[in-house]
């Protein structure tokens, strides 16, 4: 069973269980309207599901798949961060690419899943664009940094739903991602995030800390197209 700590940020918000992990998801967003975020596509196959998502789900997918295995895995991809994690990583880092203070730590190695989870727990704001497979999951994520969370400049403009690809026989992850319609043949979901207020922490002067601790308040619009019918849901949030 997927624990509350492992649930996706969107599920937590729609069920009124926003916590620090949900807060971390929204640090990158400022005030404004952000369209075509948290994109999801799913197809039911004979004994498994084929899922595609945008970059916002990468860390959740990596963490969830790793939590469900204790085996050694072959992993490829990059960890995108402003920190140099080479001394703390308990696995081989092939090389580090750096631009404007942002590091892309390239992985192409075998390691125990727990070693990556340990790093994720210590550095949850890093971006883990990692690909690997287990008996229940085949996860492929594009090895690059996601685009920044800026408002769309054109109506309907946004990323394609192809940053992450997952093939799985694990129903629990389906019930998390598609919590309102877990039984489907084909489904597409997109979200619009509207942030109308930024709640600043009191008694703090450090601008970096202010940015990290500031809460975002607004609403999320969830547009669903499932097996030929459409539905729209809205949820106000503070995270």
C-alpha positions in Angstrom: 0.0 0.0 0.0 1.3 3.5 -0.9 1.7 5.4 2.4 0.5 9.0 2.8 4.2 10.1 2.7 4.6 8.6 -0.7 1.3 9.9 -2.2 1.6 12.4 -5.1 1.3 16.1 -4.2 -1.9 16.4 -6.3 -3.7 13.6 -4.5 -2.7 15.1 -1.2 -4.1 18.5 -2.1 -7.4 17.1 -3.6 -7.9 15.1 -0.4 -7.0 18.0 1.9 -3.8 16.4 3.1 -1.3 19.0 2.0 2.1 18.6 3.8 5.7 19.6 3.4 6.2 17.4 0.3 3.3 19.2 -1.4 4.8 22.6 -0.3 8.1 21.6 -2.0 6.2 21.0 -5.3 5.0 24.6 -5.4 8.2 26.5 -4.4 9.1 26.9 -8.1 5.8 28.7 -8.9 5.2 32.4 -8.5 2.0 34.3 -8.9 0.1 33.7 -12.0 -1.7 31.1 -14.1 0.2 28.0 -15.2 -1.5 25.9 -17.8 -0.8 22.4 -19.0 0.9 21.3 -15.8 1.0 17.8 -14.2 0.0 16.1 -17.5 -1.1 12.5 -17.4 -2.0 9.9 -20.0 -2.9 6.3 -19.3 -3.8 3.2 -21.3 -5.0 -0.1 -19.9 -3.3 -3.0 -21.5 -4.0 -6.7 -21.0 -2.2 -7.2 -17.6 -0.6 -3.8 -17.1 -0.9 0.0 -17.7 1.1 2.3 -20.0 1.5 5.7 -18.5 3.0 9.0 -19.7 3.5 12.1 -17.7 5.0 15.6 -17.8 8.2 16.4 -15.8 6.3 17.3 -12.6 5.7 13.7 -11.8 9.4 12.6 -12.2 10.4 12.6 -8.5 7.2 10.9 -7.4 7.6 8.1 -10.0 11.2 7.5 -9.1 10.5 7.5 -5.4 7.4 5.3 -5.6 9.1 2.7 -7.9 12.2 2.6 -5.7 10.2 2.2 -2.5 8.7 -1.0 -3.9 12.0 -2.7 -4.5 15.0 -3.6 -2.3 16.9 -5.0 -5.2 20.0 -3.8 -6.9 19.0 -2.0 -10.1 20.7 -0.6 -13.2 20.0 3.1 -13.3 20.7 5.8 -16.0 19.9 9.4 -16.1 20.8 12.7 -14.3 20.2 14.3 -10.9 19.8 18.0 -11.3 20.7 20.1 -8.3 22.6 23.2 -7.1 24.5 21.0 -4.6 27.5 18.8 -5.3 26.4 15.4 -4.1 29.4 13.3 -5.2 30.7 12.8 -1.7 27.3 11.9 -0.3 26.1 9.6 -3.1 26.6 5.9 -2.3 26.7 5.0 -6.0 28.9 5.9 -8.9 28.5 9.3 -10.6 29.9 9.1 -14.1 30.4 12.8 -14.6 29.0 16.2 -13.7 27.8 18.8 -16.2 27.4 22.3 -14.9 25.8 25.5 -16.2 25.0 28.7 -14.4 25.5 27.1 -11.0 23.2 24.1 -11.8 24.8 20.7 -11.8 23.6 17.6 -13.7 25.1 14.6 -12.1 25.2 11.8 -14.7 24.4 8.2 -13.6 25.1 5.0 -15.5 25.6 2.4 -12.8 24.2 -0.4 -10.7 23.2 0.3 -7.1 20.7 -0.7 -4.4 17.4 1.2 -4.5 17.9 2.3 -0.9 21.0 4.3 -1.8 19.1 6.5 -4.1 16.2 6.8 -1.7 18.6 7.9 1.0 19.8 10.8 -1.2 16.2 11.7 -2.1 15.2 12.0 1.5 18.2 14.3 2.2 17.8 16.4 -0.9 14.1 16.3 -1.8 14.3 19.5 -4.0 16.8 18.0 -6.4 15.3 16.7 -9.7 15.8 12.9 -10.2 15.5 12.2 -13.9 16.3 8.5 -13.6 15.4 5.5 -15.7 15.4 1.9 -14.4 13.3 -1.3 -14.3 12.1 -3.7 -11.7 9.8 -6.7 -11.9 6.8 -4.4 -11.5 8.0 -1.2 -13.2 9.8 0.0 -16.4 10.4 3.7 -15.9 12.0 5.9 -18.5 12.6 9.7 -17.8 14.3 12.1 -20.2 17.8 12.8 -18.7 17.5 16.6 -18.5 16.3 19.4 -16.3 12.6 20.4 -16.5 11.5 23.8 -17.7 11.0 26.5 -15.1 7.6 27.2 -13.6 6.8 30.4 -15.5 3.3 31.4 -16.6 2.4 30.3 -20.2 3.0 33.1 -22.7 0.4 31.8 -25.1 -3.0 30.2 -24.6 -2.7 26.5 -24.5 1.1 26.5 -24.7 2.9 23.9 -22.6 5.0 20.8 -22.6 4.0 17.5 -24.2 3.0 14.6 -22.0 6.1 12.6 -22.8 8.8 13.5 -20.2 8.2 10.3 -18.2 7.1 6.9 -19.4 6.0 4.1 -17.1 4.8 0.6 -17.8 3.6 -1.2 -14.7 1.4 -4.0 -13.3 1.1 -2.2 -9.9 -2.4 -1.0 -9.3 -1.6 1.2 -6.3 0.3 3.7 -8.4 -2.6 3.9 -10.8 -5.0 4.6 -7.9 -2.7 7.4 -6.9 -2.2 9.2 -10.2 -5.7 8.6 -11.4 -7.4 8.7 -8.0 -10.8 9.9 -9.3 -11.0 7.4 -12.3 -8.6 4.5 -11.6 -10.7 2.1 -13.8 -10.1 3.3 -17.4 -9.2 2.1 -20.9 -7.8 5.5 -21.9 -7.4 8.6 -19.9 -5.9 12.1 -20.3 -5.6 14.6 -17.5 -4.1 18.1 -17.4 -4.0 20.8 -14.7 -4.1 24.5 -14.5 -2.6 26.0 -11.5 -3.7 29.5 -10.5 -1.7 31.2 -7.7 -3.3 34.4 -6.5 -1.5 34.9 -3.2 1.9 34.3 -1.8 2.0 34.1 2.0 5.4 35.2 3.3 6.9 33.9 6.5 7.2 36.4 9.4 10.4 37.2 11.2 12.7 36.1 8.4 15.0 38.4 6.4 17.0 36.0 4.3 15.5 36.1 0.8 16.5 32.5 0.1 14.7 31.3 3.2 11.7 33.5 2.5 11.4 31.9 -1.0 11.7 28.4 0.5 9.1 29.0 3.3 6.6 31.1 1.4 3.3 29.4 1.0 1.3 29.6 -2.3 -2.5 30.0 -2.2 -4.9 29.5 -5.1 -6.7 26.8 -6.9 -6.0 23.8 -9.2 -8.3 23.0 -12.1 -8.2 19.3 -13.1 -9.4 18.6 -16.6 -10.1 14.9 -17.3 -10.9 13.1 -20.5 -11.7 9.4 -19.8 -13.1 6.8 -22.2 -14.8 9.5 -24.3 -16.3 11.7 -21.6 -15.0 14.9 -20.0 -15.0 16.2 -16.5 -13.6 19.2 -14.7 -12.8 19.4 -11.0 -11.4 22.4 -9.0 -9.7 22.5 -5.6 -8.6 25.5 -3.6 -5.2 25.0 -1.9 -2.6 26.5 0.3 0.8 24.8 0.2 
